[in-house]
Amino acid sequence: MFKKALTLLMPLAMVAPSFAAEWLTELPAAQAKAAAENKAILVDFTGSDWCGWCIRLRKNVFDTPEFASYVQDKFVLLEIDLPHGNKLTPEQKAVNEELAKRYKVTGFPTVLVLTPEGKVVGGFGGGRPNLAAVQPSLDRALTVASLLKKAAGQQGVDKAKSLADAYLSIPADLRNLAEDVRDEAVALDPEDVTGLQREAKAQRQRVAILRELQDVKTPQKAVEVFDAWLAKPELMKENITELCFMKSNAMLALAETEEDVAAAEAVALKGADASMDKDPAAVRAHVINSFKDKGAMLRMIKARRR
């Protein structure tokens, strides 16, 4: 009886590992496999031995049979681990750190979707509880990848339009990783049919502002830089909201009274009112909610200074 039961269980044990998705650990190998299999690359930038959200994402999403089934004909999987321990060789650690720098990874987990050529087409940051919370972002990235593939067979303004559609379909917080796509569209579109010339100009202005802030050492000096930019007639509307929010944060760093906090709120509201977000009312509501308890905010600011 025991031998018979064991015989019945063995096939199940042999089947179980097939649920596990295969993860590569080197980008060139993932690119070669993705090109050969006509797939995108899903890259998980993780801290496997210290990042709680990374560990949860792996357990709740990446290690599930549902995820393995979803990705099997769509993605090549790549793990770029940055552990605190000695899990990696010094050489692999250096490679992974360079990749994180190249793709401007500042938080963990960060999940990016790349084409076989290494172009960013989407992704997300932070933890997710299950596949349903992950899949829309990944499906969106696959749509962007298909638009880039379409553009590869086009020329002129038609190609520019496909590239623009791809670029604008990438989540806004990841578009700084796809500026090459935007710039190619702009170069093919001298009449600015796509409207991306203005977007590129606004981005260049943002870079100029951030470059000026690099040497700023105090919140007071930062406020002066923000005031100078906000007074410039050439300041583009696309940059007003971010500039106001940054100025508001600098003002909060200097706040001594609730009136100071209220002044910072007024600047943030000015930014909200200039927002080009699809739902500016929601942006304004978020600011108001953030400043709801000015006393508590002031106490927290002062506690951080100690």
N, C-alpha and C positions, 0 to 999 in steps of 0.2 A: 504493500500500500504506500509506504514512504517513498520507495523508488519511483512508483508511478506518479505520485504528486510532484516529486522533484523533476521528473521528465516533463510534466505539464508546465511547470513554472519556468523552465530554462528558456523556452522561446520568448516568454514575456521579458525576461531579463536581457535577452539579446536584442529585443526590439527597443527597449527603453532608451539606450543611448542615441538612437536615430532622431529623437526629439531635440537633441542638443544642436544648436546652430554652430557652425565652424567659424572661429574667429582667427584671422591672421594678425600678425604683429608687426609687419613691415609694409610700408606704403608701396614701394615698387612692386612687390609681389601681389598686393591687392589691385594695383592698377593693371597689371598684366592679366590677372584673372578676370577683372571686370571687362576689359577690352575683348578678351577671348569669348566671354559668355554674354556680352551685350547687356551688362548690368551697371547699376550705379554702385558707389561705395558708401557704406554707412560707417562713419568713424566715431567711436566712443572715446573721448578724452576723459580719462578717469583717474582717480586716486584710489586704487583698489584696497589699500590697507589703512586708509585714514579718513576717506570721504564717506560719511554716512549716507548721503543722498545717492552717491555712486553705487554703493553696495545695495541699497534698496532698489535702484533702477535695474541693476543686474538681476536681482532675485525676483522682483515683481514683474519684469517685462522681458528682459533679454534671455533669461534662462527658462522661459515658458515654452511649451509645445506650440501654443498659439502664435507666438512671435516667430518661431522657427518655420512654421508653415507659411506665415505671411511673407517672410523675406526670401524664401528659398529660390524663387524664380525672378527676384527683383534686385537683390543687393548682394554684394560681397561685403563681408563684415570685417572691420579692422579695429582692434583695440590699441589705443595709444595710452599706455599706463605711465603715470608719474607717481610712483609710490614713495613713501618716506623711508621705507626699509631698504634692504639690499637685495630686493627681488630681481633686479635687472643688472646686467653687466654695465660697467661704466660706459662702454661704447653705445649700448642700446639706450641707456639713460640720456646720453648726449643727443642722440638722434631724436628721441621722443621730445626732449625739451626744445630742440630746434623746430620740430613740427608744430608744437604748441605756440611757439613764438611766431612762426610763419602764418598760422591761421588765427593769430591774435586771441588765443584762449586765455581768459582772465578768471573764469569761474569753473567749478566742477560740480556735476558732470556737464560737459558740453558735447552735444551730438551734432555732427555736420554730415551732410550728404554731398558727395563729390562726383563729378563725372570721371571716367577713366583717365582723362587728361589732368585731373586735379582741380577743376573749377568748382567753386562752391555753388550749389543750387538750392540749399535749404538746410534745415536742422532746427534745433531748439536747445535751450539751456535749462538746467535744473532738473529736479526729480519729476517723475511721472508715476502714477499709481498702477497703470495697467496699459495693455496694448491699445485700448480704445482712446486713451489720452495721448498716445504717441502717433497713431496711424495717420491722422489728418495732416500733421506736419510732414510726414514722410511721403504721403501721397502727393502733397503739394510740391515737394522737391522733385518727384518723378515727373510731374507736369513741366516744371522748369527745364529739366534735363531733356525732355522731348522737344521743347521749343528751341533749345540750343542745337539739337540734332537737326531740326527743320531748318534753322538758320544756316547751318553748314552747307546746305545745298542751294542757297539763294545768293543773290547779289544785290548791290545798290540799296535803294530805299526799302525794298521788300525784306532784305536781310536785316536792315536797321530796325524795322518794325518788329520782327520776330525776336531780335535781341532785346529790344525795349520791353516787349511783353514778358520775356524771361526775367529780365532785371527787376521789373516792377512786381513780379510775382514772388520774388524772394522776400522773406520777412524783413521789415525795415531795419531791424537791429543787426541783420547780417549783410546788408547791402554794401557795407564798407569792404567786405571780402570779395565783392564781385564788381569792383570798379572797372576792371579790364573789359567786362562785358558792356557796361555802360559806355565806356570811352570808345569802344569799337563801333557801337551804334551811332554815337555822335559823329565820328569820323566819316561814316557812310551817309550822313543825313545833314548836308549843309543848309538846307532850308528849315531844319528843326521841326520836321513833321511829327516826330515822336515827342517833342517837348523836353528831351533829356539834356539839351544844352544848358537850360536854366538850372536844372538839377545839378549838373556838373559844376556850374559856376557857384551855386550855393555851397556845395561841398568844399570847393577850393577856399571859399571865404571862411568856412568853419575851421579848416586846417590852419588858416592864417590866425584866427582868434586863439586857437589852442596853442599854436606856436608862441604867440605873445605871452600866454599864461605860463609857459614852461619856466620862466625865470622869476615868476612872482612868488614871494616868500610869505606874504601875510594876507589874511582875508581883506584887510583894509585896502591894500594895493590892488587886490583882485576886483573889489568893488569899483575902484577908479578905472580899471581897464574896461570893465563891463559898461560903466557909464559913458566912457569915451566911444565905445562901439555903438551903443544904443543911440547916441546923438548923431552918428554918421548917416547922411542921406543915402549912401550907397549900401547900407545894411539891408540885406534881402529879407523879405518877409519870412522865408523859410527858416531863418536863423533866429528870429526874435524870441520864439518860445523857449528854445534851449538856453539862449543867453539870459533871459529873465529868470529862468529856473536856477541857473548857476549863480546869478547875482543874489537871488533870494537865499540860497544856501550859504553864500559868503556872509550875508547880513545876519543870518542866524548864528553863525560862528562868532559874531561880534556882539550879539544881543545881551543886554543887561536888564531890560525891563520887558513887561508884556507889550508895551507900546512899540518896542523894537521888533518884537515878534510880529505884531500887527503890520508894521511897515514892510517886513519881509513877505508877509502874506499878500499885501497889496501888489508887490512886484511880481509874485508868482501868479496872481490873478491876471495881471496884465499879460503875462506870457500865455496863460490859458486862453484868454480872449483872442490872442493872435494865432492860436493853434490852427494848423492846416490838417489836423486829424479829421477823420471821417465823422467823429462825434465830439466836437469841441465842448459841448455841454457836459459830457462825461468827464473831460479833462478838468473843467472848472469845478465840477462836483468833487472830484478827487482832491483838488487843492483845498477846497473848503473843509472837507472831512479831515484832511491831514492837519489843519490848523485849528481844529475844533476846540481843543483844550490847550489854550496858549500858556496857561500856568504850568501845566504838566510838561509841555514842550520846553519851556524856559528852565525848569528844574533839571530836566534831562541834559540840556545843553551845558548848564553850569557844572553838573556832576561829571561830565566828560572832560572838563577843563582841569579837574583836580588831579 
